[in-house]
Amino acid sequence: MAEDKIPSSILFCCDHNAIRSPMAEGMMKKFYGRAAYVQSAGVKNDMEVDGFAIAVCDEIGVPLAHHRSRSFDEMQDWGDDLGQFDLIVALSPASQRMALEMTRHAHIEVEYWPIMDPSGLAEGRDAKLALYRQVRDQIETRMRERFGLPKDA
């Protein structure tokens, strides 16, 4: 594993902290262990973790069922300073804008990974699961490109 490619603290963010960013947080923790402090947040916290996200992550041994969604504002209210993160990975345009706005006076790297929001894009359970798997696999591909092979690879 390329430890030098992994910042010591990473925040993944998306619109609701219900699909993409919890998936990324869980996968990062599973694949890279304690190489980094990892959290996730959303622009808003108005949804629980999506059941399809839980299902497709369970398939690869990443538990999401106990994840509690939170927003950037809640992070700050709970004492998590965005300035503590070495890298913020935005998975949606809105979260990228918010991350850049909230860190404009700090020297924090913000990366944008354009990962589609799968909610509402497919009809029927099988089609939805296929779409969520595609999102999960896109996140995994970006992680491998950015952080190297997972520790168990």
C-alpha positions as CSV (number, residue, x, y, z in Angstrom):
1,M,0.0,0.0,0.0
2,A,1.2,3.5,-0.8
3,E,1.0,5.0,2.6
4,D,2.5,8.3,1.3
5,K,-0.5,8.7,-1.0
6,I,-2.9,8.8,1.9
7,P,-3.4,12.0,3.7
8,S,-3.7,11.7,7.5
9,S,-7.3,12.9,7.6
10,I,-10.0,12.9,4.9
11,L,-13.5,14.2,4.7
12,F,-15.8,12.8,2.0
13,C,-18.9,15.0,1.2
14,C,-22.0,15.0,-1.0
15,D,-25.4,16.5,-0.9
16,H,-27.2,14.6,1.9
17,N,-24.6,12.3,3.5
18,A,-27.0,9.5,2.6
19,I,-25.5,7.6,-0.4
20,R,-22.1,8.6,-1.9
21,S,-20.2,10.1,1.0
22,P,-21.1,7.3,3.6
23,M,-20.2,4.7,0.9
24,A,-16.8,6.5,0.4
25,E,-16.2,6.8,4.2
26,G,-17.0,3.1,4.8
27,M,-15.0,1.9,1.9
28,M,-12.0,4.0,2.8
29,K,-12.0,2.6,6.4
30,K,-12.3,-1.0,5.1
31,F,-9.7,-0.7,2.3
32,Y,-7.1,1.4,4.1
33,G,-7.7,0.8,7.8
34,R,-6.3,3.3,10.1
35,A,-4.0,4.9,7.5
36,A,-6.2,8.0,7.8
37,Y,-8.9,9.6,10.0
38,V,-12.0,9.5,7.8
39,Q,-15.4,11.2,8.1
40,S,-18.2,12.2,5.9
41,A,-20.8,15.0,5.7
42,G,-23.4,16.5,3.5
43,V,-24.5,19.9,2.5
44,K,-27.7,19.1,4.2
45,N,-28.8,16.4,6.7
46,D,-32.3,15.7,5.7
47,M,-32.1,12.0,4.9
48,E,-31.1,8.7,6.5
49,V,-28.6,6.4,4.9
50,D,-30.1,5.0,1.8
51,G,-31.1,1.3,2.0
52,F,-29.7,0.5,-1.5
53,A,-26.4,2.0,-0.4
54,I,-26.4,-0.2,2.7
55,A,-27.2,-3.3,0.5
56,V,-24.5,-2.8,-2.1
57,C,-21.9,-2.0,0.5
58,D,-22.8,-5.1,2.5
59,E,-22.0,-7.1,-0.6
60,I,-18.3,-6.0,-0.3
61,G,-18.2,-6.2,3.5
62,V,-18.6,-2.5,4.2
63,P,-21.2,-1.9,7.0
64,L,-23.3,1.3,6.6
65,A,-26.4,0.4,8.6
66,H,-25.2,2.3,11.7
67,H,-24.0,5.4,9.9
68,R,-25.7,8.6,11.1
69,S,-26.0,11.3,8.5
70,R,-24.7,14.8,9.3
71,S,-24.2,18.1,7.6
72,F,-21.2,20.5,7.5
73,D,-23.0,22.7,10.0
74,E,-23.6,19.8,12.4
75,M,-19.9,18.8,12.1
76,Q,-18.9,22.3,13.2
77,D,-21.6,22.3,16.0
78,W,-20.1,19.0,17.3
79,G,-16.6,20.4,17.3
80,D,-15.2,19.0,14.1
81,D,-13.3,21.7,12.4
82,L,-13.0,21.4,8.6
83,G,-9.5,22.9,9.1
84,Q,-8.4,19.6,10.7
85,F,-8.7,17.7,7.4
86,D,-5.8,17.4,5.0
87,L,-8.1,16.5,2.1
88,I,-11.7,17.0,1.4
89,V,-13.2,14.9,-1.4
90,A,-16.4,16.4,-2.8
91,L,-18.6,13.9,-4.6
92,S,-21.2,16.4,-5.9
93,P,-21.0,19.9,-7.3
94,A,-22.9,21.4,-4.3
95,S,-20.6,19.8,-1.8
96,Q,-17.6,21.0,-3.8
97,R,-18.9,24.6,-3.7
98,M,-19.6,24.4,0.1
99,A,-16.2,22.8,0.8
100,L,-14.3,25.5,-1.2
101,E,-16.4,28.2,0.5
102,M,-15.8,26.9,4.0
103,T,-12.1,26.4,3.5
104,R,-11.2,29.4,1.5
105,H,-9.0,30.8,4.3
106,A,-7.4,27.5,5.1
107,H,-4.8,25.5,3.2
108,I,-6.8,22.4,2.6
109,E,-6.8,20.4,-0.6
110,V,-10.3,20.0,-2.1
111,E,-10.7,17.4,-4.8
112,Y,-13.8,16.9,-6.9
113,W,-14.7,13.3,-7.9
114,P,-17.8,13.5,-10.2
115,I,-19.8,10.6,-8.9
116,M,-23.5,10.5,-10.0
117,D,-26.3,10.5,-7.5
118,P,-28.2,7.2,-8.2
119,S,-31.3,8.1,-6.3
120,G,-34.4,8.3,-8.5
121,L,-32.6,7.3,-11.7
122,A,-33.9,3.7,-12.0
123,E,-37.2,1.9,-11.6
124,G,-37.4,-1.5,-9.8
125,R,-35.2,-3.1,-7.3
126,D,-32.8,-4.9,-9.7
127,A,-32.2,-1.8,-11.8
128,K,-31.7,0.3,-8.6
129,L,-29.2,-2.2,-7.2
130,A,-27.3,-2.2,-10.5
131,L,-27.0,1.6,-10.5
132,Y,-25.9,1.7,-6.9
133,R,-23.3,-1.0,-7.6
134,Q,-22.0,1.2,-10.4
135,V,-21.7,4.2,-8.0
136,R,-19.9,2.0,-5.4
137,D,-17.5,0.7,-8.1
138,Q,-16.8,4.3,-9.4
139,I,-15.9,5.3,-5.9
140,E,-13.6,2.3,-5.4
141,T,-11.9,3.0,-8.8
142,R,-11.2,6.6,-7.8
143,M,-9.9,5.5,-4.4
144,R,-7.5,3.0,-6.0
145,E,-6.3,5.7,-8.4
146,R,-5.8,8.3,-5.7
147,F,-4.6,6.2,-2.7
148,G,-3.1,3.0,-4.2
149,L,-4.1,-0.6,-3.7
150,P,-6.2,-1.4,-0.6
151,K,-4.2,-3.0,2.3
152,D,-5.8,-6.4,1.7
153,A,-5.3,-6.4,-2.1
